Amino acid sequence: MAGALERIERQPDLVAPGWALCTVRPESVEFWQGDRQRDHTRLTYRRAEGDWVRELLWP
């Protein structure tokens, strides 16, 4: 991020004037791993005290 900001400050014409930067900081993320027998594995990762905690949702 810092490197990109420095580059934009050095080259202000690098991006269009109307563009904006948005940052997303997720609190949780869920992943599904498919299975041919429809016995999917579901995992969730959530933030807890600055670290990620992994939890098995299914099976």
C-alpha positions as CSV (number, residue, x, y, z in Angstrom):
1,M,0.0,0.0,0.0
2,A,2.7,2.4,1.0
3,G,4.6,1.8,-2.2
4,A,1.6,2.3,-4.4
5,L,0.7,5.6,-2.6
6,E,4.3,6.8,-3.1
7,R,4.1,6.0,-6.8
8,I,0.8,7.9,-7.2
9,E,2.3,10.9,-5.3
10,R,5.3,10.9,-7.8
11,Q,3.0,10.3,-10.8
12,P,-0.3,12.1,-10.1
13,D,-1.5,11.4,-13.7
14,L,-1.2,7.6,-13.2
15,V,-4.9,7.3,-12.1
16,A,-8.0,9.2,-13.1
17,P,-9.0,12.1,-10.8
18,G,-12.4,10.5,-9.9
19,W,-11.0,7.2,-8.8
20,A,-11.2,6.2,-5.2
21,L,-9.6,3.5,-3.1
22,C,-11.8,1.2,-1.0
23,T,-10.4,-1.3,1.5
24,V,-12.3,-4.3,2.8
25,R,-11.3,-5.8,6.2
26,P,-13.4,-9.0,6.6
27,E,-14.4,-10.2,10.0
28,S,-15.2,-13.7,8.8
29,V,-14.8,-15.8,5.6
30,E,-16.5,-19.1,4.8
31,F,-15.2,-21.7,2.4
32,W,-16.9,-24.8,0.9
33,Q,-15.1,-27.8,-0.5
34,G,-17.3,-29.7,-2.8
35,D,-17.7,-33.5,-2.8
36,R,-19.2,-35.8,-5.4
37,Q,-21.4,-37.4,-2.8
38,R,-22.6,-33.9,-1.8
39,D,-20.8,-34.4,1.6
40,H,-19.3,-30.9,1.4
41,T,-16.7,-29.6,3.9
42,R,-17.5,-26.2,5.2
43,L,-14.9,-24.1,7.0
44,T,-15.1,-20.6,8.5
45,Y,-12.3,-18.3,9.4
46,R,-13.0,-15.5,11.8
47,R,-11.0,-12.7,13.4
48,A,-10.3,-13.0,17.1
49,E,-7.8,-10.7,18.8
50,G,-5.9,-9.9,15.7
51,D,-5.5,-13.5,14.5
52,W,-7.6,-15.9,12.4
53,V,-9.5,-18.8,14.0
54,R,-10.5,-21.7,11.8
55,E,-13.7,-23.6,12.6
56,L,-15.2,-26.6,10.9
57,L,-18.9,-26.0,10.2
58,W,-19.7,-29.3,8.5
59,P,-19.4,-32.3,8.8
